[in-house]
Amino acid sequence: MSGSISVPGYAANNRVPGFYFALDGSKANTASVTRRVLLIGQQLSSSTTAAGVATLSGGPSDAIAKYGAGSQLARMVTAYRQIDTSGEVWCLPLADPAAGKPASGTITLTGSATASGTLPLYVEDQLVQVGVTLGDAAATVATNAVTALSAIASLPVAASASGGTITLTAKNKGVTGNDIMLGVALLGQMGAQSIPDGLTVTTTSLSGGTGTPETLASFMASLGDRVYDLFVHPYTDTGSLEVFKALFDNTTGRWSPMEQLYGHGIAAIRGTYGQVTAAGMTLNDPHTTIMPISDSPSSPLVWATQIGAWVATSMRDNPALPVTGLALTVLPPTDAGRFGRDEQNSLLYDGLSTHTVDDSGTVLIQRLITTYQTNASGLPDDSYLGIETLMTAAICLPDMRSYLAAQVGGYILLDDAAKIPAGTKATTAKLIGKLCVARYRYQATQLWVQNADTFAANIVCQNAGNGEVKLLMPYDFANQLWIIAGNAQFVKS
């Protein structure tokens, strides 16, 4: 019995009188896992930063210096910091697709100005104001517009003019450039915007972009074992989404018991109600969330990045909190493009998330769900519906693992009937089960989980032999309050 307690560093053959105390912090660890977000996007071809190497972000200025002004990744970092100013952000730069083509669009001006004024052009949601003087011909205004456009380095396009036609070409190659919208006087008279008299302006938003980064799959496979809670990216093509689906897979990917790295993908998609529902019905990934943005002038990558920033903030606060009612700094869809309640409900059955627009024009997250819709048998399955369930699991499981490692890591495993002297580094499957219950009760105090007594009554712990303990842990994650429905039954007296 006297030798059952181990004192690290104390010599068992010591006979010198004295008091010898070792400091052991193995049971005192309360540190939490670092929460990280990974932003994935393309850098400019002129960038000298190594593609495929994830590095800690130093903020918008650092991103511009590394990846190029107007690049996908620089824009994403800027958009992220508009919401989450303190979270840990990493960036994974990608090269443009080698065989890709950049998207291009035009702004065509005709006529001559019959009054001085300001021409309010838009590239996505970025206002570019062009001064117009009485008598200016369309070609003059176009030249001045190119000067104004070129002065804003953060724009995702390069501009040139020929006569009265301005051509805008995406700085990054690939299909994502086809999402860049062009506009004029989007805020209208209420926003003090109008086209100067005598001029006519026609915009043709960007199209013709082709290709996706060929290196996406290999870079995802070589990320290593650093934990990232969220993977925010601009890719919604089938091939790219399949790469992320494989990355997060429950059996072979980052959510598998052999990796335990977790992570969740967030993207946004532009399109009409019919277009996005058609896309949603082809998706089925429990670890990806996609937000339809209809005809919002703002870029899908900005939408995705700001949604990711809110999810990251919520995770740090409490992962079980419903991610809803949170404002984005994007321009809303047009009145005609906004999805009504019935359309929103349908989207939520098609694996797509939803947003609302308030009376001030502010876009608010309504509900974030995963694209998972059917199980392996092809039957409807809502087990992975809410993103909050996945975020809570990504907190609880590592927390349980860390706790067990601190309590019984390096211990001897004995049969459940064994009697273990106090202080001995030995345990049993039954005792490990009790530790799981204790930690689950702690998680319940954090409001991540519920019904701790039910968990305690139903946990199964088996000593499978050869030093292996198998657990069946009946987790019951906290729910989110989404709906209150009541019948207002009135009387007259």
C-alpha positions as CSV (number, residue, x, y, z in Angstrom):
1,M,0.0,0.0,0.0
2,S,2.8,2.4,0.9
3,G,4.2,2.3,-2.6
4,S,0.9,2.9,-4.4
5,I,1.3,6.7,-4.6
6,S,3.8,8.0,-7.2
7,V,5.6,11.3,-6.5
8,P,7.2,12.5,-9.8
9,G,10.9,13.1,-9.3
10,Y,11.1,11.8,-5.8
11,A,13.8,9.1,-5.2
12,A,12.3,6.0,-3.7
13,N,15.6,5.1,-2.0
14,N,15.8,8.5,-0.1
15,R,16.5,8.3,3.6
16,V,17.2,12.0,4.2
17,P,14.6,13.5,6.5
18,G,12.6,16.4,5.1
19,F,9.4,17.4,3.3
20,Y,9.4,16.7,-0.5
21,F,6.5,17.9,-2.6
22,A,6.2,17.6,-6.3
23,L,4.0,20.0,-8.3
24,D,1.5,18.0,-10.5
25,G,-0.8,20.0,-12.7
26,S,-2.3,17.0,-14.5
27,K,-5.7,17.5,-12.7
28,A,-5.8,21.2,-12.9
29,N,-5.9,21.9,-16.6
30,T,-8.7,24.2,-17.4
31,A,-7.4,25.6,-20.7
32,S,-9.8,25.5,-23.6
33,V,-9.0,24.6,-27.2
34,T,-8.1,27.5,-29.4
35,R,-11.0,28.4,-31.7
36,R,-9.7,29.1,-35.3
37,V,-11.3,30.0,-38.6
38,L,-9.7,29.2,-41.9
39,L,-10.4,31.5,-44.8
40,I,-9.8,29.9,-48.2
41,G,-9.6,31.9,-51.4
42,Q,-7.4,32.9,-54.3
43,Q,-4.6,35.4,-54.3
44,L,-3.5,37.5,-57.3
45,S,-1.1,36.0,-59.8
46,S,1.3,38.8,-58.9
47,S,1.5,37.6,-55.3
48,T,4.8,36.1,-54.1
49,T,3.1,34.3,-51.2
50,A,3.4,30.5,-51.3
51,A,0.1,28.9,-52.3
52,G,-1.3,26.1,-50.1
53,V,0.4,27.2,-46.9
54,A,-2.0,28.3,-44.1
55,T,-0.7,31.2,-42.0
56,L,-2.1,33.3,-39.2
57,S,-3.7,36.4,-40.5
58,G,-2.3,39.8,-39.6
59,G,-5.5,41.7,-40.6
60,P,-6.7,43.4,-43.7
61,S,-3.5,45.3,-44.4
62,D,-1.4,42.2,-44.1
63,A,-3.8,40.3,-46.4
64,I,-3.5,43.0,-49.1
65,A,0.3,43.0,-48.9
66,K,0.4,39.2,-49.1
67,Y,-2.4,38.3,-51.5
68,G,-2.9,41.4,-53.5
69,A,-5.5,44.3,-53.3
70,G,-8.8,43.1,-54.6
71,S,-7.9,39.4,-54.4
72,Q,-10.5,37.0,-53.0
73,L,-8.6,36.3,-49.9
74,A,-7.8,40.0,-49.1
75,R,-11.5,40.9,-49.5
76,M,-12.5,38.0,-47.2
77,V,-10.1,39.0,-44.4
78,T,-11.5,42.6,-44.6
79,A,-15.1,41.4,-44.5
80,Y,-14.4,39.0,-41.6
81,R,-12.9,41.7,-39.4
82,Q,-16.0,43.9,-39.9
83,I,-17.8,41.4,-37.7
84,D,-15.3,39.5,-35.6
85,T,-12.5,41.8,-34.5
86,S,-10.7,39.5,-32.1
87,G,-11.0,35.9,-33.2
88,E,-8.1,33.9,-34.5
89,V,-8.1,33.8,-38.3
90,W,-5.9,31.8,-40.6
91,C,-5.6,32.2,-44.4
92,L,-5.0,29.5,-47.0
93,P,-4.1,31.2,-50.3
94,L,-4.8,29.4,-53.6
95,A,-3.5,30.1,-57.1
96,D,-5.9,30.9,-59.9
97,P,-6.8,27.9,-62.0
98,A,-4.1,27.4,-64.5
99,A,-6.5,26.8,-67.4
100,G,-9.1,29.3,-66.0
101,K,-10.4,32.4,-67.7
102,P,-11.3,35.6,-65.9
103,A,-14.9,36.8,-66.0
104,S,-15.6,40.2,-67.6
105,G,-18.5,42.6,-67.9
106,T,-19.2,46.1,-69.3
107,I,-20.7,49.4,-68.5
108,T,-21.8,51.2,-71.6
109,L,-22.5,54.9,-71.7
110,T,-24.2,56.8,-74.5
111,G,-25.2,60.4,-75.0
112,S,-23.6,63.6,-73.6
113,A,-24.2,65.2,-70.2
114,T,-26.8,68.0,-70.3
115,A,-26.1,68.8,-66.7
116,S,-23.2,68.5,-64.3
117,G,-23.5,65.8,-61.6
118,T,-22.1,62.6,-60.2
119,L,-22.4,59.2,-61.9
120,P,-22.8,56.6,-59.1
121,L,-21.4,53.3,-60.4
122,Y,-21.3,50.1,-58.4
123,V,-18.9,47.1,-58.5
124,E,-20.7,44.7,-56.2
125,D,-21.6,46.8,-53.2
126,Q,-18.7,49.2,-53.6
127,L,-19.8,52.7,-54.7
128,V,-17.5,54.4,-57.3
129,Q,-18.4,58.1,-57.8
130,V,-17.5,59.7,-61.2
131,G,-17.7,63.4,-61.6
132,V,-19.6,64.6,-64.7
133,T,-19.4,68.1,-66.2
134,L,-22.0,69.7,-68.5
135,G,-21.2,68.7,-72.0
136,D,-19.1,65.6,-71.3
137,A,-19.4,63.0,-74.0
138,A,-19.9,59.4,-73.1
139,A,-16.2,58.6,-74.0
140,T,-15.0,61.3,-71.6
141,V,-17.2,60.0,-68.8
142,A,-16.0,56.5,-69.5
143,T,-12.3,57.6,-69.3
144,N,-13.0,59.4,-66.1
145,A,-14.8,56.4,-64.7
146,V,-11.8,54.1,-65.4
147,T,-9.6,56.6,-63.5
148,A,-12.1,56.5,-60.5
149,L,-12.3,52.7,-60.7
150,S,-8.6,52.2,-60.8
151,A,-8.1,54.5,-57.8
152,I,-9.9,51.9,-55.6
153,A,-7.4,49.1,-55.3
154,S,-9.8,46.9,-53.2
155,L,-12.1,46.4,-56.2
156,P,-12.1,42.8,-57.5
157,V,-11.8,44.1,-61.1
158,A,-9.5,45.9,-63.4
159,A,-11.0,48.5,-65.7
160,S,-10.3,49.8,-69.2
161,A,-12.3,52.0,-71.7
162,S,-12.9,52.1,-75.4
163,G,-15.1,54.9,-76.5
164,G,-18.1,54.9,-74.2
165,T,-17.7,51.3,-73.2
166,I,-15.9,50.4,-69.9
167,T,-14.7,46.8,-69.7
168,L,-14.2,45.3,-66.2
169,T,-12.2,42.1,-65.9
170,A,-12.0,40.1,-62.7
171,K,-8.6,40.1,-61.0
172,N,-8.9,36.4,-60.2
173,K,-9.6,33.8,-62.8
174,G,-12.4,31.2,-62.3
175,V,-16.1,30.7,-62.1
176,T,-16.4,32.7,-58.9
177,G,-15.8,35.9,-61.0
178,N,-19.2,35.3,-62.6
179,D,-20.8,36.4,-59.3
180,I,-19.4,40.0,-59.6
181,M,-22.3,42.3,-60.3
182,L,-22.2,45.8,-61.8
183,G,-24.8,48.4,-61.1
184,V,-25.6,52.1,-61.3
185,A,-27.5,54.3,-58.8
186,L,-28.6,51.3,-56.8
187,L,-29.9,53.5,-53.9
188,G,-32.1,55.6,-56.3
189,Q,-33.6,59.0,-55.5
190,M,-34.0,58.1,-51.8
191,G,-30.3,57.5,-51.6
192,A,-29.6,60.7,-53.5
193,Q,-28.3,58.8,-56.5
194,S,-29.2,59.3,-60.2
195,I,-27.6,59.3,-63.6
196,P,-26.7,62.8,-64.8
197,D,-29.1,64.1,-67.4
198,G,-28.3,63.3,-71.0
199,L,-26.4,60.1,-70.3
200,T,-27.7,56.6,-70.6
201,V,-25.9,53.8,-68.8
202,T,-26.3,50.0,-69.4
203,T,-24.5,47.5,-67.2
204,T,-23.7,43.9,-68.1
205,S,-22.5,42.0,-65.0
206,L,-19.5,39.8,-65.3
207,S,-19.6,36.4,-67.0
208,G,-17.4,34.0,-68.9
209,G,-15.2,33.1,-66.0
210,T,-14.1,29.4,-66.1
211,G,-12.2,27.0,-63.9
212,T,-11.7,26.3,-60.2
213,P,-8.4,25.9,-58.3
214,E,-7.0,22.5,-59.3
215,T,-5.0,22.4,-56.1
216,L,-7.9,22.6,-53.7
217,A,-8.1,18.8,-53.1
218,S,-4.4,18.4,-52.5
219,F,-4.2,21.4,-50.3
220,M,-7.1,20.2,-48.2
221,A,-5.5,16.8,-47.8
222,S,-2.2,18.4,-46.6
223,L,-3.6,20.7,-44.0
224,G,-2.1,18.6,-41.1
225,D,-3.7,18.2,-37.7
226,R,-4.3,21.9,-36.8
227,V,-7.9,22.3,-35.7
228,Y,-10.0,24.8,-37.6
229,D,-13.6,25.2,-36.5
230,L,-14.8,26.8,-39.7
231,F,-13.7,26.6,-43.3
232,V,-15.0,29.7,-45.1
233,H,-14.7,29.7,-48.9
234,P,-16.3,31.0,-52.1
235,Y,-16.7,27.7,-54.0
236,T,-20.2,26.2,-54.6
237,D,-19.4,24.1,-57.7
238,T,-20.0,20.4,-57.4
239,G,-16.4,19.4,-57.6
240,S,-15.2,21.8,-54.9
241,L,-18.1,20.9,-52.6
242,E,-17.2,17.2,-53.0
243,V,-13.7,18.0,-51.8
244,F,-15.0,19.6,-48.6
245,K,-17.4,16.8,-48.1
246,A,-14.6,14.2,-48.2
247,L,-12.5,16.5,-45.9
248,F,-15.1,16.5,-43.2
249,D,-16.4,12.9,-43.6
250,N,-17.6,11.2,-40.3
251,T,-15.8,8.0,-41.2
252,T,-12.6,8.9,-43.0
253,G,-12.3,12.7,-42.7
254,R,-11.8,15.3,-40.0
255,W,-14.9,14.2,-38.1
256,S,-13.7,10.6,-37.9
257,P,-12.7,9.1,-34.5
258,M,-9.2,8.6,-35.9
259,E,-8.7,12.3,-36.7
260,Q,-11.1,14.2,-34.4
261,L,-10.2,17.5,-36.0
262,Y,-13.8,18.5,-36.9
263,G,-14.6,21.7,-38.9
264,H,-17.5,23.0,-40.9
265,G,-17.7,24.6,-44.3
266,I,-19.5,27.9,-45.0
267,A,-20.3,29.3,-48.4
268,A,-22.9,31.4,-50.2
269,I,-24.6,31.1,-53.6
270,R,-26.2,33.6,-55.9
271,G,-29.3,32.8,-57.9
272,T,-33.0,32.9,-58.2
273,Y,-35.3,30.8,-56.0
274,G,-35.5,28.2,-58.7
275,Q,-31.8,28.1,-59.3
276,V,-30.8,27.8,-55.6
277,T,-33.4,25.2,-54.8
278,A,-32.2,23.1,-57.7
279,A,-28.7,23.4,-56.4
280,G,-29.7,22.6,-52.8
281,M,-31.5,19.4,-53.8
282,T,-28.2,18.0,-55.1
283,L,-26.4,18.5,-51.8
284,N,-26.2,16.3,-48.7
285,D,-23.3,17.2,-46.4
286,P,-23.8,17.5,-42.6
287,H,-20.7,19.6,-42.4
288,T,-21.4,22.4,-44.9
289,T,-23.8,25.4,-44.7
290,I,-24.7,27.4,-47.8
291,M,-26.6,30.7,-47.8
292,P,-28.6,31.7,-50.9
293,I,-28.2,35.5,-51.5
294,S,-30.6,35.9,-54.5
295,D,-29.7,39.1,-56.4
296,S,-27.8,41.0,-53.6
297,P,-25.2,43.1,-55.2
298,S,-22.7,42.1,-52.5
299,S,-20.4,39.2,-53.3
300,P,-21.2,35.7,-52.1
301,L,-17.7,35.4,-50.6
302,V,-18.5,38.5,-48.4
303,W,-21.8,37.0,-47.3
304,A,-20.1,33.7,-46.5
305,T,-17.2,35.3,-44.6
306,Q,-19.4,37.5,-42.4
307,I,-21.7,34.6,-41.7
308,G,-18.6,32.6,-40.7
309,A,-17.5,35.5,-38.4
310,W,-20.9,35.4,-36.6
311,V,-20.7,31.6,-36.2
312,A,-17.2,31.9,-34.8
313,T,-18.3,34.6,-32.3
314,S,-21.3,32.5,-31.2
315,M,-19.1,29.4,-30.7
316,R,-16.8,31.4,-28.4
317,D,-19.8,32.6,-26.4
318,N,-21.9,29.4,-26.4
319,P,-22.1,27.0,-29.3
320,A,-25.7,26.1,-28.5
321,L,-27.0,29.7,-28.9
322,P,-29.2,30.0,-32.0
323,V,-27.3,31.9,-34.7
324,T,-30.1,34.2,-35.7
325,G,-31.0,37.9,-36.0
326,L,-27.4,38.9,-36.6
327,A,-26.7,41.7,-39.0
328,L,-24.4,41.5,-42.0
329,T,-22.9,44.6,-43.7
330,V,-24.0,43.5,-47.2
331,L,-26.5,45.1,-49.6
332,P,-29.9,43.3,-49.5
333,P,-31.5,41.7,-52.5
334,T,-34.0,43.7,-54.5
335,D,-37.6,43.7,-53.3
336,A,-38.5,41.3,-56.2
337,G,-35.6,39.1,-55.3
338,R,-36.3,38.6,-51.6
339,F,-37.6,35.2,-50.5
340,G,-41.0,35.2,-48.8
341,R,-41.9,33.0,-45.8
342,D,-43.1,30.1,-47.9
343,E,-39.9,30.2,-50.0
344,Q,-37.8,30.4,-46.9
345,N,-39.5,27.4,-45.4
346,S,-38.9,25.5,-48.6
347,L,-35.3,26.4,-48.7
348,L,-34.9,25.1,-45.2
349,Y,-36.2,21.7,-46.5
350,D,-33.8,21.8,-49.4
351,G,-30.6,22.0,-47.4
352,L,-30.2,25.8,-47.6
353,S,-30.0,28.5,-45.0
354,T,-32.1,31.7,-44.9
355,H,-31.9,35.4,-44.2
356,T,-34.3,38.3,-43.8
357,V,-34.2,42.0,-44.5
358,D,-35.6,44.5,-42.1
359,D,-37.3,47.8,-42.9
360,S,-34.0,49.6,-42.9
361,G,-32.6,47.3,-45.5
362,T,-30.3,45.5,-43.1
363,V,-29.7,41.8,-43.9
364,L,-30.1,39.5,-40.9
365,I,-29.3,35.9,-40.5
366,Q,-32.5,34.0,-40.0
367,R,-31.4,30.4,-39.7
368,L,-28.3,28.4,-40.6
369,I,-28.7,24.7,-41.4
370,T,-26.5,22.1,-43.0
371,T,-27.0,20.7,-46.5
372,Y,-27.7,17.2,-45.0
373,Q,-31.1,16.0,-46.0
374,T,-31.2,12.2,-46.4
375,N,-29.5,9.3,-44.7
376,A,-27.7,6.4,-46.3
377,S,-31.0,4.7,-47.1
378,G,-32.2,7.8,-48.9
379,L,-34.8,8.7,-46.3
380,P,-35.3,12.2,-44.9
381,D,-33.0,12.8,-41.9
382,D,-32.9,15.9,-39.8
383,S,-30.3,14.7,-37.3
384,Y,-27.7,17.2,-38.6
385,L,-30.2,19.9,-39.4
386,G,-29.0,22.9,-37.4
387,I,-25.5,24.2,-37.5
388,E,-25.6,24.7,-33.8
389,T,-25.8,21.0,-33.2
390,L,-22.5,20.5,-35.1
391,M,-20.8,23.5,-33.4
392,T,-21.9,22.1,-30.0
393,A,-20.6,18.7,-30.9
394,A,-17.3,20.2,-32.0
395,I,-17.0,21.7,-28.5
396,C,-18.2,18.8,-26.4
397,L,-16.3,16.0,-27.9
398,P,-12.8,17.5,-27.7
399,D,-13.7,18.7,-24.2
400,M,-14.6,15.2,-23.1
401,R,-11.4,13.8,-24.7
402,S,-9.2,16.4,-23.0
403,Y,-10.9,15.7,-19.6
404,L,-10.4,11.9,-19.9
405,A,-6.8,12.4,-21.0
406,A,-6.1,14.5,-18.0
407,Q,-7.8,12.1,-15.6
408,V,-6.7,8.7,-16.8
409,G,-4.0,9.2,-19.5
410,G,-1.1,6.8,-18.9
411,Y,-3.1,4.7,-16.4
412,I,-3.3,0.9,-16.0
413,L,-6.6,-0.6,-17.1
414,L,-8.0,-3.3,-14.9
415,D,-11.2,-5.4,-14.8
416,D,-14.2,-3.7,-13.3
417,A,-14.1,-5.9,-10.2
418,A,-10.5,-4.9,-9.3
419,K,-9.8,-3.0,-6.1
420,I,-7.5,-0.1,-6.8
421,P,-5.6,1.4,-3.9
422,A,-5.9,5.2,-3.5
423,G,-3.4,7.2,-5.5
424,T,-2.6,4.3,-7.9
425,K,-2.5,5.2,-11.6
426,A,-5.0,2.6,-12.5
427,T,-8.6,2.6,-13.6
428,T,-11.5,0.5,-14.9
429,A,-14.1,0.9,-17.6
430,K,-16.7,1.5,-15.0
431,L,-14.7,4.3,-13.4
432,I,-14.1,5.8,-16.8
433,G,-17.8,5.8,-17.3
434,K,-18.2,7.7,-14.1
435,L,-15.7,10.2,-15.3
436,C,-17.7,10.7,-18.5
437,V,-20.8,11.3,-16.4
438,A,-19.0,13.8,-14.3
439,R,-17.8,15.7,-17.3
440,Y,-21.2,15.6,-19.0
441,R,-22.7,17.2,-15.9
442,Y,-20.1,19.9,-16.2
443,Q,-21.1,20.4,-19.9
444,A,-24.7,20.6,-18.8
445,T,-23.8,23.5,-16.5
446,Q,-22.4,25.2,-19.6
447,L,-25.8,24.7,-21.3
448,W,-24.2,22.7,-24.1
449,V,-26.1,19.5,-23.2
450,Q,-29.1,18.5,-21.2
451,N,-30.7,15.6,-19.2
452,A,-27.5,14.6,-17.3
453,D,-29.4,12.0,-15.3
454,T,-30.5,10.3,-18.4
455,F,-27.0,10.3,-19.7
456,A,-25.7,8.8,-16.5
457,A,-28.4,6.1,-16.6
458,N,-27.8,5.0,-20.1
459,I,-24.0,5.3,-20.7
460,V,-22.4,2.0,-21.6
461,C,-18.7,1.3,-20.8
462,Q,-17.1,-1.9,-21.9
463,N,-13.6,-3.2,-21.3
464,A,-13.0,-4.7,-24.7
465,G,-9.6,-6.2,-23.7
466,N,-6.1,-5.4,-24.9
467,G,-6.3,-2.1,-23.1
468,E,-9.3,-0.8,-25.0
469,V,-12.4,0.7,-23.4
470,K,-15.5,1.3,-25.6
471,L,-18.1,3.9,-24.7
472,L,-21.7,4.5,-25.8
473,M,-22.4,8.1,-24.8
474,P,-26.0,9.1,-25.2
475,Y,-25.5,12.8,-25.8
476,D,-28.5,15.1,-25.7
477,F,-27.3,18.4,-27.1
478,A,-29.1,21.6,-26.1
479,N,-31.8,22.7,-28.5
480,Q,-32.5,26.2,-29.8
481,L,-35.7,28.1,-29.5
482,W,-36.9,28.7,-33.0
483,I,-40.7,28.8,-32.9
484,I,-43.4,29.9,-30.5
485,A,-46.9,29.2,-31.8
486,G,-50.0,30.1,-29.9
487,N,-53.7,30.4,-30.4
488,A,-55.1,33.8,-29.4
489,Q,-58.6,32.7,-28.3
490,F,-60.6,35.8,-27.6
491,V,-64.1,36.3,-26.1
492,K,-66.5,39.2,-26.3
493,S,-68.4,40.4,-23.3
